[in-house]
Amino acid sequence: MQKSNKKSSELSKLLFTSWDIPPALKSPNVCCFVIGESVSFFGSWMTQIALVWMVYQITNSVMLVGIVGFTNQFMGLIITPLVGVYLDCWNLRYVLLTTQLVSILLSSTLTVLTINSHITVTWIIIIGIMQGTVKAFDLPARLVTIPRLVDNKADTYSAISIHSFLINTAKFVSPMLGGFLLARFGAASCFLVDSISYIPFVFAILAAQIKSVSNKHLLKNTNIFQNLKEGFTFAYDFLPIRYVLALQILICFMVMTHVNLIPVFVKEILNGNAETMGFLMTASALGSIIAGLYLILRKQATGLVNVIAYSAMVLGLGLILFSRSNNLQTCLVLIFIVGMTNTLTLAAISNFVQLILVDETKRGRVTSIFTTGFLGILPFGNLFFGGLASKIGVDNALLFGGICCLIGAIFFVKKLPNIKNLISQVYVELGLITQPNRD
């Protein structure tokens, strides 16, 4: 009996020791922050889904869907790079608190206007511009904050991966509930949930211990545009960052816009309704969760460039096949693959950039440049593909985006050997590897 108990004890010990808990999960500081922000993203995704569906229902215009997507995010292109300069010296806690409170106000306004039947496309555009302005401050601030929550620099990858995973978990849950609420109670219920979802993050921000930047890391040059130029020069001159930024911009313009075209695809190709859209968005978000879970469970931070390259290739191919399908079951499988590889590529890019940024004086600016590549380029993609879909059809527009993504991914694969050589020294400095190599 004692022998049996001893064997069971040894087996349990072996199982637990073989399961490596990601380092950042052991930090209550990181967990509190990322769980709070994932709840706020849950509401944001519901609002995005509800707004797109409502605009298409009101106007029946693919072009207006694209215009609304553009106005909701174009401010990111204008002010996000400038925001990065200030994030290198501002108090991040105050920035995040301000953006959450303003977001609550805007979502509450949408709720009241919709309940009173005063909502119009004009109001949606005006509030969308304001929300885009808030995001231009909010998203870079969140990303810059994550590395300052960890005690050990080597745990940055783990923290960023958990951040991506929980955000994508929110992205998974929100379409299911959003589609249900839209079909049963209307768009106002989605806006109301969004208003409430920011409150837990406000408490998380107040509770988090965010490391302040030491005086030696503060910007000494007070010229905003000179500081901005330094950030762009650094991002351009360091080839690994330049290449992943180029790939990110391509994906945001050519692929990410498929989210805004899903309502049109559902109605014109699948002859579906709001619940059909909810199924597709849920399948896409489930793929995102799988991608996030994979990044969390990766035992090594190195090798991310391989993940970026090959997931981008599958993403382009998946979108091409999705655009040619008109069967719901097939579309669910393909949109799952698109959602998984889209998240895997973009999250791996974000993790990679935060990992190789050793110079804290440029973290805010470089992070903002990448956020600009997301927030600033996406609206132009929405506008372009809204117009393209109205001219050649939503299926052909998606096909075009998938082909461009595949070509860009192939180009990136060809640059892999050069990228690996350049980042080896950074990995040595971070203690991730002991000597320079090609990984």
Backbone hydrogen bonds, N-H to C=O, Kabsch-Sander energy under -0.5 kcal/mol:
donor,donor_aa,acceptor,acceptor_aa,energy
5,N,1,M,-2.4
6,K,2,Q,-2.3
7,K,3,K,-2.4
8,S,4,S,-2.3
9,S,5,N,-2.4
10,E,6,K,-2.3
11,L,7,K,-2.5
12,S,8,S,-2.5
13,K,9,S,-2.3
14,L,10,E,-2.2
15,L,11,L,-2.4
16,F,12,S,-2.4
17,T,13,K,-2.3
18,S,14,L,-1.8
19,W,15,L,-1.0
20,D,18,S,-1.0
21,I,19,W,-0.7
25,L,22,P,-1.6
26,K,22,P,-0.5
26,K,23,P,-1.5
27,S,24,A,-1.5
31,C,27,S,-2.4
32,C,28,P,-2.6
33,F,29,N,-1.5
34,V,30,V,-2.7
35,I,31,C,-2.3
36,G,32,C,-1.8
37,E,33,F,-2.2
38,S,34,V,-1.8
39,V,35,I,-1.6
40,S,36,G,-1.4
41,F,37,E,-2.0
42,F,38,S,-1.6
43,G,39,V,-1.4
44,S,40,S,-1.8
45,W,41,F,-2.5
46,M,42,F,-1.4
47,T,43,G,-2.1
48,Q,44,S,-2.2
49,I,45,W,-2.4
50,A,46,M,-2.5
51,L,47,T,-2.7
52,V,48,Q,-2.0
53,W,49,I,-2.2
54,M,50,A,-2.5
55,V,51,L,-2.5
56,Y,52,V,-2.0
57,Q,53,W,-2.1
58,I,54,M,-2.5
59,T,55,V,-2.5
60,N,56,Y,-2.0
65,V,61,S,-1.4
66,G,62,V,-1.9
67,I,63,M,-2.3
68,V,64,L,-2.6
69,G,65,V,-2.1
70,F,66,G,-2.0
71,T,67,I,-2.7
72,N,68,V,-1.8
73,Q,69,G,-0.5
73,Q,70,F,-1.2
74,F,70,F,-2.2
76,G,73,Q,-1.6
77,L,74,F,-1.0
78,I,74,F,-0.9
79,I,75,M,-2.5
80,T,76,G,-1.4
83,V,79,I,-2.3
84,G,80,T,-1.7
85,V,81,P,-0.8
85,V,82,L,-0.6
86,Y,82,L,-1.2
87,L,83,V,-2.2
88,D,84,G,-0.9
89,C,86,Y,-2.0
90,W,86,Y,-2.9
92,L,90,W,-0.8
95,V,91,N,-1.7
96,L,92,L,-2.5
97,L,93,R,-2.3
98,T,94,Y,-2.1
99,T,95,V,-2.2
100,Q,96,L,-2.0
101,L,97,L,-2.1
102,V,98,T,-2.2
103,S,99,T,-2.0
104,I,100,Q,-2.1
105,L,101,L,-1.7
106,L,102,V,-2.3
107,S,103,S,-2.5
108,S,104,I,-2.1
109,T,105,L,-1.9
110,L,106,L,-2.0
111,T,107,S,-2.0
112,V,108,S,-2.4
113,L,109,T,-2.5
114,T,110,L,-2.1
115,I,111,T,-2.4
116,N,112,V,-2.1
117,S,114,T,-1.3
118,H,113,L,-2.9
119,I,113,L,-1.0
124,I,120,T,-2.3
125,I,121,V,-2.4
126,I,122,T,-2.4
127,I,123,W,-2.7
128,G,124,I,-2.1
129,I,125,I,-2.2
130,M,126,I,-1.7
131,Q,127,I,-2.7
132,G,128,G,-2.4
133,T,129,I,-1.8
134,V,130,M,-2.1
135,K,131,Q,-2.5
136,A,132,G,-1.6
137,F,133,T,-0.8
137,F,134,V,-1.0
138,D,134,V,-2.8
139,L,135,K,-2.0
141,A,137,F,-1.4
142,R,138,D,-2.1
143,L,139,L,-2.1
144,V,140,P,-2.6
145,T,141,A,-1.7
146,I,142,R,-1.7
148,R,145,T,-1.3
149,L,146,I,-1.9
150,V,146,I,-0.6
155,D,152,N,-2.0
156,T,153,K,-1.7
159,A,155,D,-2.3
160,I,156,T,-2.6
161,S,157,Y,-2.3
162,I,158,S,-2.2
163,H,159,A,-2.3
164,S,160,I,-2.3
165,F,161,S,-2.5
166,L,162,I,-2.6
167,I,163,H,-1.8
168,N,164,S,-2.2
169,T,165,F,-1.8
170,A,166,L,-2.0
171,K,167,I,-1.8
172,F,168,N,-1.3
173,V,169,T,-2.2
174,S,170,A,-2.5
176,M,172,F,-0.8
177,L,173,V,-2.0
178,G,174,S,-3.4
179,G,175,P,-2.9
180,F,176,M,-1.7
181,L,177,L,-3.1
182,L,178,G,-2.7
183,A,179,G,-2.0
184,R,180,F,-2.3
185,F,181,L,-3.0
186,G,181,L,-1.7
189,S,186,G,-0.9
190,C,186,G,-0.6
190,C,187,A,-0.6
191,F,187,A,-1.9
192,L,188,A,-2.2
193,V,189,S,-2.1
194,D,190,C,-2.1
195,S,191,F,-2.1
196,I,192,L,-1.8
197,S,193,V,-2.1
198,Y,194,D,-0.7
198,Y,195,S,-0.6
199,I,196,I,-1.6
201,F,197,S,-0.5
202,V,198,Y,-1.7
203,F,199,I,-1.7
204,A,200,P,-2.0
205,I,201,F,-2.6
206,L,202,V,-1.9
207,A,203,F,-1.8
208,A,204,A,-2.0
210,I,208,A,-0.9
211,K,148,R,-2.4
211,K,209,Q,-0.6
217,H,214,S,-1.9
218,L,214,S,-0.6
218,L,215,N,-0.9
222,T,220,K,-0.5
224,I,222,T,-0.7
227,N,223,N,-2.3
228,L,224,I,-2.4
229,K,225,F,-2.3
230,E,226,Q,-2.1
231,G,227,N,-1.8
232,F,228,L,-2.1
233,T,229,K,-2.9
234,F,230,E,-2.4
235,A,231,G,-2.2
236,Y,232,F,-2.3
237,D,233,T,-2.8
238,F,234,F,-2.0
239,L,237,D,-1.1
241,I,238,F,-1.0
242,R,238,F,-2.0
243,Y,239,L,-2.8
244,V,240,P,-2.0
245,L,241,I,-2.2
246,A,242,R,-2.1
247,L,243,Y,-2.1
248,Q,244,V,-2.5
249,I,245,L,-2.5
250,L,246,A,-2.0
251,I,247,L,-2.5
252,C,248,Q,-2.7
253,F,249,I,-2.1
254,M,250,L,-2.9
255,V,251,I,-2.6
256,M,251,I,-2.4
258,H,255,V,-2.6
259,V,256,M,-1.6
260,N,257,T,-0.6
261,L,257,T,-0.9
262,I,258,H,-0.9
262,I,259,V,-0.6
265,F,261,L,-2.7
266,V,262,I,-3.0
267,K,263,P,-1.9
268,E,264,V,-3.0
269,I,265,F,-2.1
270,L,265,F,-1.8
272,G,266,V,-3.0
277,M,273,N,-2.1
278,G,274,A,-2.1
279,F,275,E,-2.1
280,L,276,T,-2.1
281,M,277,M,-2.8
282,T,278,G,-2.2
283,A,279,F,-2.5
284,S,280,L,-2.3
285,A,281,M,-2.4
286,L,282,T,-2.5
287,G,283,A,-1.8
288,S,284,S,-1.5
289,I,285,A,-1.9
290,I,286,L,-2.1
291,A,287,G,-2.1
292,G,288,S,-2.5
293,L,289,I,-2.8
294,Y,290,I,-2.2
295,L,291,A,-2.0
296,I,292,G,-1.9
297,L,293,L,-2.2
298,R,294,Y,-0.9
303,G,439,D,-1.2
304,L,301,A,-0.6
306,N,303,G,-0.7
307,V,303,G,-1.2
308,I,304,L,-2.6
309,A,305,V,-2.3
310,Y,306,N,-2.3
311,S,307,V,-2.0
312,A,308,I,-1.5
313,M,309,A,-1.3
314,V,310,Y,-1.9
315,L,311,S,-2.3
316,G,312,A,-2.1
317,L,313,M,-2.0
318,G,314,V,-2.9
319,L,315,L,-2.2
320,I,316,G,-1.8
321,L,317,L,-2.2
322,F,318,G,-2.3
323,S,319,L,-2.2
324,R,320,I,-0.7
324,R,321,L,-0.7
325,S,322,F,-1.5
331,C,327,N,-2.7
332,L,328,L,-2.3
333,V,329,Q,-1.6
334,L,330,T,-2.4
335,I,331,C,-2.9
336,F,332,L,-1.4
337,I,333,V,-1.7
338,V,334,L,-2.5
339,G,335,I,-2.8
340,M,336,F,-2.4
341,T,337,I,-2.7
342,N,338,V,-2.4
343,T,339,G,-1.9
344,L,340,M,-2.6
345,T,341,T,-2.4
346,L,342,N,-2.3
347,A,343,T,-3.1
348,A,344,L,-1.8
349,I,345,T,-2.0
350,S,346,L,-2.3
351,N,347,A,-2.8
352,F,348,A,-2.6
353,V,349,I,-2.5
354,Q,350,S,-2.3
355,L,351,N,-1.9
356,I,352,F,-2.2
357,L,353,V,-0.9
358,V,356,I,-1.4
360,E,358,V,-0.9
362,K,359,D,-1.6
363,R,360,E,-0.7
364,G,360,E,-0.5
366,V,362,K,-2.8
367,T,363,R,-2.6
368,S,364,G,-1.9
369,I,365,R,-1.9
370,F,366,V,-2.0
371,T,367,T,-2.2
372,T,368,S,-2.4
373,G,369,I,-1.7
374,F,370,F,-0.8
374,F,371,T,-0.6
375,L,371,T,-3.6
376,G,372,T,-1.8
377,I,372,T,-1.0
378,L,374,F,-1.5
380,F,376,G,-0.5
381,G,377,I,-1.9
382,N,378,L,-2.6
383,L,379,P,-2.5
384,F,380,F,-2.8
385,F,381,G,-3.0
386,G,382,N,-1.9
387,G,383,L,-1.9
388,L,384,F,-2.6
389,A,385,F,-2.7
390,S,386,G,-1.4
391,K,387,G,-0.9
391,K,388,L,-0.6
392,I,388,L,-3.0
393,G,389,A,-1.5
397,A,393,G,-1.9
398,L,394,V,-2.0
399,L,395,D,-1.8
400,F,396,N,-2.2
401,G,397,A,-2.0
402,G,398,L,-2.2
403,I,399,L,-2.2
404,C,400,F,-2.1
405,C,401,G,-2.0
406,L,402,G,-2.1
407,I,403,I,-2.1
408,G,404,C,-2.2
409,A,405,C,-2.3
410,I,406,L,-2.0
411,F,407,I,-1.9
412,F,408,G,-2.0
413,V,409,A,-2.3
414,K,410,I,-1.5
415,K,411,F,-0.7
415,K,412,F,-1.1
416,L,413,V,-1.2
419,I,415,K,-2.1
420,K,416,L,-2.6
421,N,417,P,-1.7
422,L,418,N,-1.6
423,I,419,I,-1.8
424,S,420,K,-1.0
427,Y,423,I,-2.1
428,V,424,S,-1.8
429,E,425,Q,-2.1
430,L,426,V,-1.9
431,G,427,Y,-0.6
431,G,428,V,-0.9
432,L,427,Y,-2.3
433,I,427,Y,-1.1
